[in-house]
Amino acid sequence: DLEPFSLIINAYLGMLMYNTGQHDQGIQVIRQAIELDPNFAQAHYFLGCNYAASGRYDEAAAEFQRALDLSKISGGQIQSLAALGWVYGVTGKRDEAEKALEQLKELSKRRYVSACRIAQVYAGLGQKDRAFEWLGKAFEERSEELVFLNRLHFWDPVREDPRFQEVLGRVGLPP
C-alpha cells in the first residue's frame, strides 16, 4: 500500500501469492509490475512460475523465455534457463529440455550453477534417478536453493517419490 509503484515489491507479492497457492492473484499482481517496467526480468520469471503452477505451460514458457532474454543483461539467466528447461520437459519437448541442460552444464564451467537447477530440469524430463543424483550434489554443495523444495512446483514430478521425503529430511524441511 505504501509503495504501489515498486517493481520489486509487486513482483515479490506475486511470488508470495504463488507460495500460498493463489496463482491467479499472483499473475494479476505481477502483470501490474510488468506494466510498470516490461523489461523487469525477475517479474517475468515470477509470472512464469505462477503460470506453470496453474498448468498454463505455453504462457509459462513464453515468460521464462522473456526472463531469460532480459536476464542475459543482468546475469540472472540460470534460474530462467532451468525453468524453461523444466517446462519443456514436462510438456514433452525433450530436445529443447536437453538443450537447456547442456547450456546449464556449459555455464557451470564458467560460473556457479547450483546442482539444484540441473536437478530441476531432470525432474521436468521425468528422469527421476538423475534428478535425485543432482539433488544429492546440491545437498553436498549446500545449495541454498534446497530450502525451497517444499514450495516450488518444479519438484511436483518427483514429490511422491520416497527419495524426495528423504531429501527433505536431510535438508531439515517438513514433509
N, C-alpha and C positions, 0 to 999 in steps of 0.2 A: 504493500500500500504506500509505503514511503518513497519507493523508487520504481514507479511504474514503467519507466523507460530504461531500466537497467537490463542490458542484454544478458549478462551472466546470471542475474537473479531470476529472470524469467526462464532462461534455459534450465537452470538447476531446479526451479519449481516444477517444470515439466518432467524432469527426471525423478524428482521426489514423488510425483504422481505416478510415474512408471513403477517405482519401487513399491507403491501401495496398490498396484493393480488398477489404477484409474487412467487407463491408457487414452481414452477419448479426451478426457480433460487435459492430459499431458500434451496430446497432439495440439489441442487448441492453444494452450499457453505458449508452446514452443513456436507455433506458427506466428504468434504475435511478436516474439523475439526476432524471428526471421524477417518479418515485415520491417522491423526497425533497422536491421542490417542483414541483407540477403547473403552476405559473404562471411557470416559468422559460422565457421566450420563446426564448432562444438555443438551449436544448436541443430545443425543438420544431422550430426551423429545421434544426438538425443532423440530427434524426431524419428530417425530410422529405427532406433531401439523400440520406441512406442509402436511404430507401425509393425515391426516384426513380432512383437509380443501380442499384437492384435491379429496376427495371421495375414497381414497385408504385405506380403513379401515383395511384390513388384515395387510398391511405393517405398518399402524399406531399402531395397537395393538401390533405387534412384537416390535416396537421401544419403546412404552410405557412400555412393559414388561421388555425390556432390561434396560431401565432407572430405573424402579422400582428395579430390581435385583441389579443394580450398586449403587443406591442411598441408599439402606439399610445400606451401609457402611458409607455414608456421612450424613445421616439423612434427605434427601430430598424426602422421599418416598411419602409424602402426595399428591403432585401435580401429580406424575406419577400414583399413585393408583386411584386418582379421574379421570384422563384422561382415564385410562384403563377401569374403570367402565363406563364412558361415552360412549366409543366406543363399549363396549359390549352392552350397552343399545340401541344405535342407530342401531346396527346390529342384534337385536333380541335375543341376548344371555342373557336373563333375569336373569337366575340363577347366572351367573358369575357377572353381574352388581350388583345384590342384595348382593352377597358375598363381593364385593368391598365396598358397602355401609356399611355393617356390620363391615368390617375391619376399615373403617374410623371412625365409631362411637366408636369402641373399642379403637382405637388410641387416640380419643378425651378424653378418661378417664385418659390418662397418659400425654398428651401434647396438645398444642393448635392445633386444626384443624379448619380452617375457615369454617363457615357455608356455605360460597360460594362454597367450594369444594363439600359439600354434595348436595347442590342445583344443582350443575353441573351434578352429576350422575342422580339425579331425572329428570333433563331436558333430558338427554340422553334416559332415560327409557320412556319418554313421559308422565310422571306423573307431569303435569303442576301445579296442586294445591300444591303438595308437594314441587316442585321447588320454587314456589313463597313464600311458607311458610318459607323455608330456606333462600331465598334471603332477606326476611324481617328480619330474625335473623341476617344475615350478615350485614344488614344495622344497626341494633341495636348494634351490637358489633363493628361497624365502621371498618369492614374488608377492608383492603387496596386493596384487590383483586377486589372490586367493580369498581374501576376506569378502569378496562379492559373489562367491559361488552360490549362496542361497538366494540372491536377489536377481541375478541376470538370467534371462530366458535362454541365453546361448547354451546353457547346460541342460536344458529340457531333454534333449535326445539321450542323455546318459544319466539323468536324475534317478531313474528307477533301478539302475544297476547297483548291486550291493557295494561295489567298489566306490561309488560316489559317496555313500554314507561313511565309508572308511576314510576317504579323503577329508570329508567334513570334520570327522572326529580328530584326525591328525592336525587339522588347522585350528581346531578348538571352536568350531561352529556347531550350533544345534542342528539336529536332523530336520 
